[in-house]
Amino acid sequence: MNNQDLLERLAFHNPWWEKGQVPIVFTPPFKRFIFGKILSYLDLDRIVMLKGPRRTGKTTIMYQIIAQLLNNGINPRNILYLSFDDPLLKIPLEEILSAYEILKVSGLKDTASFIFLDEAQFFPDWELTVKLYFDRKYPLKFFVSGSSVSLLTQKTESLAGRSIEETIYPFSFAEMTLFNNPNSELEKLLKSIKGQLFVKNFPSAISPFINRLKLSLEKYFSFGGFPHILSAPPDLWTRLLTEDIVQKVIFRDLVERYNIRQPTSLERLFAYLGKNSSGIINVSTLSAGIELSRPITEQYLSYLEQSLLIFRIPKFSHSPKESLRSNPKAHLIDPSLANLYGANKDQLIETAVADHLFAKFGKNLLFWRDQNHEIDLIIRSKDLLIPVEVKNNHSQEIPNGILYFMQKENLQKGIVVYRGNFNIKHFQNMDIYFIPLYLFLLT
């Protein structure tokens, strides 16, 4: 491709060069909770990397950042967006930047520019060029997006100490609720209860919204938090989830990345995990059930985990060896995916709670069990250890497992997430918070 053809292609992807603004269709008014955090990285001398599953809004966030830069007075031609989904741009990145430098008139080392590399997994050796310009101290601010299957590979090791990473998950329940109720009193309510978990009483202002929140919660179990699903007709959600998320990750991303010869076996494994989301995984039993060898099954689990379609949480133990030896729990990254494969309501509820906590605590989320007791989820962070039991009922009977674990670990606070009303029960020196499911997922 000659320079003129390349510049025309770049102009196609950067309409603000002529219009002075991002087309409104690319910048919906709703902004993710993480948007402000990412925007704050503009002043940080790091490459900003946005990772996450397919169709979670990474491209939209990029466009919203570009719109903000334009609003801040940045020259439109000092902003370059590249989508490596475009087959015509699958040429060396340095060649693209050289052509862009001609367009800018001023050199890349003379004027601050903002470079957005979208879907970087489709572009070979992108990290080498980015590292080259970064190390030369060019005034270039790079934003790089892609699925975790690409960005969690060894490629990013060369960017260690030069980048900052954020994972973009599907909408949380709170984000889905605000997306469907823009500029409402609900937004003020969410701000008033954000971060407030261990309180004696929640604001009475929540009362008028309880029925609406409960209905929104049922919708969340079916449609989940993938943004494009929420804007689609309800009769298309199954097809869109299957085609846009599952099949593209398994039959395109993972097959291309790892040269998988049995993608249907990988799909069968994912379907099993979906139907059994929140279950404890025994790899030997699992491999026999899907007729794959144990090493291949473990490998496929790792691939699904890297693509962030699933995550595994280990068993809590004060012995790291015991924790590593024990079978983990596996959850799908969004309740809609578990619903797609027929998980029951108990599993959907626990998956929703696990997804909510995993987005915040990541590897500090665990579970626990012994021969007689089990705790669904455990939050461990620094000196914090909080057991979370998830119930699909209205009962305020304190579960034996949570009492046993709290006494064993000398804990003062535990949580039961359930279908009933907010309440606090006291037992000896312990407080057990009974928190409605819809309320827990909003905090």
C-alpha positions as CSV (number, residue, x, y, z in Angstrom):
1,M,0.0,0.0,0.0
2,N,1.5,3.4,-1.0
3,N,1.4,6.4,1.4
4,Q,-1.6,8.0,-0.3
5,D,-3.7,4.9,0.0
6,L,-2.6,4.4,3.6
7,L,-3.4,8.0,4.5
8,E,-6.9,7.6,3.0
9,R,-7.4,4.5,5.1
10,L,-6.2,6.3,8.2
11,A,-8.6,9.2,7.5
12,F,-11.4,6.6,7.3
13,H,-10.7,5.5,10.9
14,N,-10.1,9.0,12.2
15,P,-13.1,11.1,11.0
16,W,-12.3,13.8,13.6
17,W,-9.4,14.9,11.4
18,E,-12.0,16.6,9.2
19,K,-15.1,16.9,11.4
20,G,-13.3,17.9,14.6
21,Q,-15.4,15.5,16.7
22,V,-16.0,11.8,17.2
23,P,-19.2,10.7,15.5
24,I,-21.9,10.5,18.1
25,V,-22.7,6.9,17.3
26,F,-19.3,5.9,18.7
27,T,-19.7,7.8,22.0
28,P,-22.8,6.8,23.9
29,P,-23.5,9.1,26.8
30,F,-23.2,6.3,29.4
31,K,-19.7,6.0,30.8
32,R,-18.4,3.0,32.7
33,F,-17.4,3.4,36.3
34,I,-13.8,2.8,35.4
35,F,-13.8,5.6,32.8
36,G,-12.6,8.3,35.1
37,K,-9.8,6.1,36.4
38,I,-8.5,5.4,32.9
39,L,-8.8,9.1,32.0
40,S,-6.6,9.9,35.0
41,Y,-3.8,7.9,33.3
42,L,-3.4,10.7,30.6
43,D,-0.9,12.4,32.9
44,L,0.9,9.1,33.8
45,D,4.1,8.3,31.9
46,R,2.9,4.8,31.1
47,I,1.4,2.9,28.2
48,V,-2.3,2.3,29.0
49,M,-3.4,-1.2,28.3
50,L,-7.1,-2.1,28.3
51,K,-7.8,-5.9,28.5
52,G,-10.9,-7.9,28.7
53,P,-13.3,-10.3,27.1
54,R,-14.8,-9.6,23.7
55,R,-17.6,-7.0,23.5
56,T,-17.2,-5.5,26.9
57,G,-16.8,-1.9,25.5
58,K,-13.0,-1.4,25.2
59,T,-13.4,0.3,21.8
60,T,-16.2,2.6,23.2
61,I,-14.0,3.7,26.0
62,M,-11.2,4.6,23.5
63,Y,-13.6,6.7,21.5
64,Q,-14.9,8.4,24.7
65,I,-11.3,9.2,25.7
66,I,-10.7,10.7,22.2
67,A,-13.9,12.8,22.5
68,Q,-12.6,14.1,25.9
69,L,-9.2,15.0,24.4
70,L,-11.0,16.9,21.6
71,N,-13.1,18.7,24.2
72,N,-9.8,19.6,26.0
73,G,-8.6,21.4,22.9
74,I,-6.2,18.7,21.5
75,N,-5.6,19.2,17.8
76,P,-7.6,16.5,16.0
77,R,-4.7,15.5,13.9
78,N,-2.6,14.7,17.0
79,I,-5.0,11.8,17.7
80,L,-4.5,8.6,15.8
81,Y,-6.9,5.6,16.1
82,L,-6.0,2.3,14.5
83,S,-8.2,-0.7,14.3
84,F,-6.2,-3.8,13.6
85,D,-9.4,-5.6,12.8
86,D,-9.0,-3.9,9.4
87,P,-7.1,-6.2,7.1
88,L,-5.7,-3.3,5.2
89,L,-3.8,-2.1,8.3
90,K,-2.0,-5.3,8.9
91,I,1.3,-3.8,7.9
92,P,4.3,-2.9,10.2
93,L,3.2,-0.3,12.8
94,E,6.3,1.7,12.2
95,E,5.3,2.1,8.5
96,I,1.9,3.4,9.6
97,L,3.4,5.9,12.1
98,S,5.8,7.1,9.4
99,A,2.9,7.9,7.1
100,Y,1.0,9.5,9.9
101,E,4.1,11.7,10.6
102,I,3.7,13.1,7.0
103,L,0.1,13.9,7.7
104,K,0.9,15.7,11.0
105,V,3.5,17.9,9.3
106,S,5.3,18.2,12.6
107,G,7.5,15.2,13.6
108,L,6.4,12.6,16.1
109,K,9.2,13.7,18.5
110,D,8.1,17.4,18.2
111,T,4.4,17.4,19.2
112,A,2.5,15.4,21.7
113,S,0.3,12.8,20.1
114,F,-2.2,10.2,21.3
115,I,-2.0,6.8,19.6
116,F,-4.9,4.3,20.1
117,L,-4.2,0.7,19.0
118,D,-7.4,-1.2,19.0
119,E,-7.6,-5.0,18.8
120,A,-3.8,-5.2,19.0
121,Q,-3.9,-9.0,19.1
122,F,-4.3,-9.0,15.3
123,F,-1.1,-7.1,14.8
124,P,2.3,-8.9,15.0
125,D,5.0,-7.5,17.2
126,W,3.1,-4.3,18.1
127,E,4.8,-4.3,21.5
128,L,8.3,-3.9,20.0
129,T,7.4,-0.7,18.1
130,V,5.5,0.7,21.1
131,K,8.5,0.0,23.3
132,L,10.9,1.6,20.8
133,Y,9.0,4.9,20.8
134,F,8.4,4.8,24.5
135,D,12.1,4.2,25.3
136,R,13.1,7.0,22.9
137,K,11.0,9.3,25.0
138,Y,8.9,10.5,22.1
139,P,5.9,12.5,23.3
140,L,3.5,9.7,22.4
141,K,0.7,8.5,24.7
142,F,-0.2,4.9,23.7
143,F,-3.6,3.3,24.5
144,V,-3.7,-0.4,23.6
145,S,-6.7,-2.6,23.7
146,G,-7.2,-6.3,23.1
147,S,-8.6,-9.5,24.5
148,S,-6.7,-11.1,27.4
149,V,-5.8,-14.0,25.3
150,S,-3.3,-11.8,23.5
151,L,-2.3,-9.3,26.0
152,L,-1.5,-11.8,28.8
153,T,1.1,-13.5,26.7
154,Q,4.8,-13.2,27.0
155,K,4.7,-10.3,24.6
156,T,3.9,-7.8,27.3
157,E,6.9,-8.8,29.3
158,S,9.0,-6.4,27.2
159,L,6.6,-3.6,28.5
160,A,7.2,-4.3,32.2
161,G,7.6,-1.1,34.1
162,R,6.3,0.9,31.1
163,S,2.6,0.1,31.1
164,I,-0.4,0.1,33.4
165,E,-3.2,-2.3,32.8
166,E,-6.9,-2.3,33.5
167,T,-9.3,-5.1,32.8
168,I,-12.7,-4.2,31.3
169,Y,-15.3,-6.7,32.5
170,P,-18.9,-6.9,31.3
171,F,-21.2,-4.4,33.0
172,S,-21.8,-4.9,36.7
173,F,-25.4,-5.1,37.9
174,A,-25.1,-1.4,38.9
175,E,-23.8,-0.4,35.5
176,M,-26.5,-2.4,33.7
177,T,-29.2,-0.7,35.9
178,L,-27.9,2.8,35.2
179,F,-27.5,2.0,31.5
180,N,-31.2,1.1,31.4
181,N,-32.2,4.1,33.6
182,P,-30.0,7.0,32.5
183,N,-30.1,10.3,34.4
184,S,-32.5,9.0,37.0
185,E,-32.8,9.2,40.8
186,L,-31.2,5.8,40.9
187,E,-27.9,7.3,39.9
188,K,-28.0,9.5,43.0
189,L,-29.0,6.5,45.1
190,L,-26.1,4.4,43.9
191,K,-23.6,7.2,44.7
192,S,-25.1,7.4,48.2
193,I,-24.6,3.7,49.0
194,K,-21.4,3.1,47.1
195,G,-18.8,1.5,49.3
196,Q,-21.3,1.2,52.2
197,L,-21.6,-2.4,53.2
198,F,-21.2,-2.7,56.9
199,V,-23.7,-0.1,58.0
200,K,-26.5,-0.4,60.5
201,N,-29.2,0.8,58.1
202,F,-29.2,1.6,54.4
203,P,-30.8,4.9,53.2
204,S,-34.6,4.8,53.3
205,A,-34.4,6.5,49.8
206,I,-33.9,3.0,48.3
207,S,-37.5,1.9,49.2
208,P,-39.2,3.3,46.2
209,F,-36.8,1.5,43.9
210,I,-36.8,-1.9,45.4
211,N,-39.3,-3.5,43.0
212,R,-37.6,-1.9,40.0
213,L,-34.2,-3.2,41.2
214,K,-35.6,-6.7,41.7
215,L,-37.0,-6.7,38.1
216,S,-33.7,-5.4,36.9
217,L,-31.9,-8.2,38.7
218,E,-33.9,-10.9,37.0
219,K,-33.1,-9.3,33.7
220,Y,-29.4,-9.3,34.7
221,F,-29.5,-13.1,35.2
222,S,-30.8,-13.5,31.6
223,F,-29.1,-10.8,29.6
224,G,-26.0,-10.2,31.8
225,G,-23.6,-7.3,31.3
226,F,-22.4,-7.4,27.7
227,P,-23.3,-3.9,26.5
228,H,-24.4,-4.9,22.9
229,I,-26.8,-7.5,24.3
230,L,-28.6,-4.8,26.3
231,S,-29.4,-2.8,23.2
232,A,-30.6,-5.8,21.2
233,P,-34.1,-7.2,20.8
234,P,-34.7,-9.9,23.6
235,D,-35.2,-12.6,21.0
236,L,-31.7,-12.2,19.7
237,W,-29.7,-12.3,23.0
238,T,-29.0,-16.1,22.7
239,R,-27.8,-15.8,19.2
240,L,-25.6,-12.7,19.9
241,L,-24.0,-14.3,22.9
242,T,-23.2,-17.5,21.1
243,E,-21.9,-15.9,17.9
244,D,-20.2,-12.7,19.2
245,I,-18.7,-14.0,22.4
246,V,-18.4,-17.8,22.5
247,Q,-17.8,-18.8,18.9
248,K,-15.5,-15.9,18.1
249,V,-13.3,-16.5,21.2
250,I,-13.2,-20.3,20.7
251,F,-13.2,-20.7,17.0
252,R,-11.2,-17.6,16.1
253,D,-9.1,-16.1,18.9
254,L,-8.1,-19.3,20.7
255,V,-7.8,-21.5,17.6
256,E,-5.6,-18.9,15.9
257,R,-3.5,-18.2,18.9
258,Y,-2.9,-21.7,20.1
259,N,-3.4,-23.7,16.9
260,I,-6.2,-25.8,18.5
261,R,-7.1,-28.8,16.4
262,Q,-10.2,-29.8,18.3
263,P,-12.2,-26.5,18.9
264,T,-15.5,-28.4,19.2
265,S,-14.0,-30.2,22.3
266,L,-13.1,-26.8,23.7
267,E,-16.6,-25.6,23.1
268,R,-17.9,-28.8,24.8
269,L,-15.7,-28.0,27.8
270,F,-17.0,-24.5,28.0
271,A,-20.6,-25.7,27.8
272,Y,-20.0,-28.0,30.7
273,L,-18.5,-25.2,32.7
274,G,-21.5,-23.0,31.9
275,K,-24.0,-25.6,33.0
276,N,-22.0,-26.2,36.2
277,S,-20.9,-22.6,36.9
278,S,-19.9,-22.1,40.6
279,G,-19.1,-25.8,40.9
280,I,-15.9,-27.4,42.2
281,I,-13.8,-28.6,39.3
282,N,-12.0,-32.0,39.4
283,V,-9.9,-32.1,36.2
284,S,-9.7,-35.9,36.2
285,T,-13.5,-36.3,36.4
286,L,-14.0,-33.5,33.9
287,S,-11.6,-34.9,31.3
288,A,-13.3,-38.3,31.5
289,G,-16.7,-36.6,31.0
290,I,-15.7,-34.7,27.9
291,E,-13.4,-37.4,26.6
292,L,-10.2,-35.5,26.6
293,S,-6.9,-36.3,28.2
294,R,-6.2,-34.6,31.5
295,P,-3.3,-32.5,30.2
296,I,-5.4,-31.2,27.2
297,T,-8.3,-30.5,29.6
298,E,-6.1,-28.5,31.9
299,Q,-4.6,-26.7,28.9
300,Y,-8.1,-25.8,27.6
301,L,-9.1,-24.6,31.0
302,S,-6.1,-22.3,31.0
303,Y,-7.0,-21.0,27.5
304,L,-10.6,-20.2,28.6
305,E,-9.2,-18.5,31.7
306,Q,-6.8,-16.4,29.7
307,S,-9.6,-15.3,27.4
308,L,-11.5,-14.2,30.6
309,L,-14.5,-16.3,29.7
310,I,-14.0,-18.1,33.0
311,F,-12.1,-17.7,36.2
312,R,-11.1,-20.2,38.9
313,I,-11.0,-19.4,42.6
314,P,-8.8,-21.5,44.9
315,K,-9.7,-23.0,48.3
316,F,-8.8,-20.9,51.3
317,S,-6.1,-22.4,53.4
318,H,-3.3,-21.1,55.6
319,S,-1.1,-23.7,53.8
320,P,-0.3,-22.6,50.3
321,K,0.5,-26.2,49.3
322,E,-2.9,-27.4,50.4
323,S,-4.6,-24.5,48.5
324,L,-2.7,-25.4,45.3
325,R,-3.5,-29.1,45.7
326,S,-7.2,-28.6,46.3
327,N,-9.7,-28.5,43.5
328,P,-10.8,-25.0,42.6
329,K,-14.2,-23.5,41.9
330,A,-15.0,-22.3,38.3
331,H,-17.2,-19.5,37.4
332,L,-18.2,-18.0,34.1
333,I,-17.4,-14.3,33.8
334,D,-21.0,-13.2,33.3
335,P,-24.3,-14.8,34.5
336,S,-25.8,-14.6,30.9
337,L,-23.2,-17.1,29.7
338,A,-24.1,-19.5,32.5
339,N,-27.8,-19.0,31.7
340,L,-27.0,-19.7,28.1
341,Y,-26.0,-23.2,29.0
342,G,-28.8,-24.0,31.4
343,A,-27.3,-23.2,34.9
344,N,-30.0,-23.2,37.6
345,K,-31.0,-20.2,39.6
346,D,-28.8,-21.1,42.6
347,Q,-25.8,-21.2,40.3
348,L,-26.8,-18.0,38.5
349,I,-27.0,-16.1,41.8
350,E,-23.7,-17.4,43.1
351,T,-22.1,-16.7,39.7
352,A,-23.4,-13.1,39.8
353,V,-22.0,-12.5,43.3
354,A,-18.7,-14.2,42.4
355,D,-18.4,-12.0,39.2
356,H,-19.1,-8.9,41.3
357,L,-16.4,-9.7,43.8
358,F,-13.8,-11.0,41.3
359,A,-13.9,-7.7,39.4
360,K,-12.8,-6.0,42.6
361,F,-10.7,-8.6,44.4
362,G,-9.3,-10.8,41.7
363,K,-6.9,-13.4,43.1
364,N,-8.0,-12.5,46.6
365,L,-11.3,-14.2,46.1
366,L,-11.5,-17.8,47.4
367,F,-13.9,-20.4,48.8
368,W,-13.6,-22.9,51.7
369,R,-14.9,-26.3,52.6
370,D,-14.1,-29.2,54.9
371,Q,-15.9,-32.5,55.3
372,N,-18.9,-30.9,57.0
373,H,-19.0,-27.2,56.1
374,E,-18.6,-24.9,53.1
375,I,-18.4,-21.2,52.4
376,D,-19.3,-20.1,48.9
377,L,-16.9,-17.2,48.7
378,I,-14.2,-15.6,50.9
379,I,-12.7,-12.1,50.5
380,R,-9.1,-12.0,51.6
381,S,-7.2,-8.7,51.2
382,K,-4.4,-7.6,53.5
383,D,-5.8,-8.1,57.0
384,L,-9.3,-8.5,55.7
385,L,-11.0,-11.9,55.8
386,I,-14.8,-12.0,55.2
387,P,-16.9,-15.1,54.5
388,V,-19.7,-14.6,52.0
389,E,-22.5,-17.2,51.9
390,V,-25.0,-17.0,48.9
391,K,-28.6,-18.2,49.3
392,N,-31.5,-18.3,47.0
393,N,-34.1,-17.9,49.8
394,H,-35.5,-15.5,52.3
395,S,-34.4,-17.3,55.5
396,Q,-32.6,-15.4,58.2
397,E,-31.3,-18.5,59.8
398,I,-27.5,-18.2,60.3
399,P,-25.8,-20.9,58.2
400,N,-23.8,-23.3,60.3
401,G,-20.9,-23.1,58.0
402,I,-20.4,-19.4,58.4
403,L,-20.6,-19.6,62.2
404,Y,-18.1,-22.4,62.2
405,F,-15.7,-20.6,59.9
406,M,-16.0,-17.3,61.8
407,Q,-15.3,-19.0,65.2
408,K,-12.4,-21.0,63.7
409,E,-10.8,-17.9,62.2
410,N,-11.8,-15.5,65.0
411,L,-13.7,-13.2,62.7
412,Q,-16.2,-10.5,63.7
413,K,-18.1,-9.9,60.4
414,G,-19.7,-12.3,57.9
415,I,-22.1,-11.8,55.1
416,V,-25.2,-13.8,53.9
417,V,-26.4,-12.6,50.5
418,Y,-30.0,-13.7,50.0
419,R,-33.5,-12.8,48.7
420,G,-34.8,-11.2,52.0
421,N,-34.5,-7.8,53.6
422,F,-31.5,-6.1,55.1
423,N,-30.8,-7.2,58.7
424,I,-27.9,-7.8,61.1
425,K,-27.8,-10.7,63.4
426,H,-25.6,-10.9,66.4
427,F,-24.1,-14.1,67.8
428,Q,-21.6,-14.0,70.6
429,N,-19.0,-11.4,69.4
430,M,-19.9,-11.8,65.7
431,D,-22.1,-9.7,63.4
432,I,-23.7,-11.5,60.4
433,Y,-25.0,-9.2,57.8
434,F,-28.0,-10.4,55.8
435,I,-27.9,-8.3,52.6
436,P,-30.4,-8.5,49.8
437,L,-28.9,-9.7,46.6
438,Y,-29.9,-6.7,44.6
439,L,-28.4,-4.4,47.3
440,F,-25.1,-6.4,47.6
441,L,-24.6,-6.2,43.8
442,L,-25.1,-2.4,43.9
443,T,-22.4,-1.7,46.5
